Amino acid sequence: MKYDLTVTIDKASGFCFGVVYAIDMAEDILDHEDYLYCLGDIVHNDEEVKRLTDKGLRIIDHEQLQELRNEKVLIRAHGEAPSTYELALKNQLTLIDASCPVVLKLQNRIKNSHDDEEQILIFGKHGHAEVVGLQGQTDGKAIVFQDLAELDQVDLPSKFTLYSQTTKSTDKFYQIKDELLSRGYDVKANDTICRQVSNRYTDLEKFVVNYDKIIFVSGKKSSNGKVLYDVCKKYNNNSYFISNIEEIDFSWFSPKDKVGICGATSTPMWLMEEVKSFLQNH
């Protein structure tokens, strides 16, 4: 069957400036050197990571970092805890710091805007690189939670300060703040969500309603991708999440469908272009 699909890519989708900055730095170095170490996946997208590892990027974890000496290591956009910088000094490592400016600003705020007795709560994903870095600014004393139900098991003080991972939902953050206030807590809430990310919610709402089907392209490890896909699904129920063209199922489509393609802040434009080409040439 020939589907004759009309396919359009959302111009507002694709890498945020923090990811662009990190990847540009990596590529600049790999243009002149055979390899470059990167602490963790440079972006939560397996296709883009493979493209860069093919160019010489070597992904390592914190355990492997401890074994390195006299090497260059890229710090990705998510940022790192102070202990990473201390280890780099000890092991004579040259850090290429591509931490997102928004994340760095948040780290500095958490580290320097509170006294030692003040309890800090961080609304974020457990184990996420950015959240680990943020918690490191408090010597591990901050309480991280993904959902309010987790706090039911925690003996909270009457007064605390609330922060958010930069890629979380703005609406969810304020719902959490209001609920904690309604429970009688004295909450000082700091909205630290990246506006380049949060503005995409509104952009997507407007984009997805114009199409019969939506293909949302994202790495499965991207927390931002999960949030943005939920936005797509809310406003267009015929939305499908894929990581690459192998996951496309043509039973989703009808002939003459108008198809919209969009993605996370960690989704490369070249991958969305590849999906568009595949759909048009099937």
PyMOL commands that set and color helices and strands:
alter all, ss='L'
color gray80, all
select helices_A, chain A and resi 17-30+46-55+62-65+82-90+101-112+129-136+148-151+170-182+195-208+223-235+245-247+250-252+269-281
alter helices_A, ss='H'
color red, helices_A
select strands_A, chain A and resi 6-9+36-39+57-60+72-75+94-97+120-123+143-145+159-164+186-189+213-217+239-242+258-263
alter strands_A, ss='S'
color yellow, strands_A
deselect
rebuild
show_as cartoon
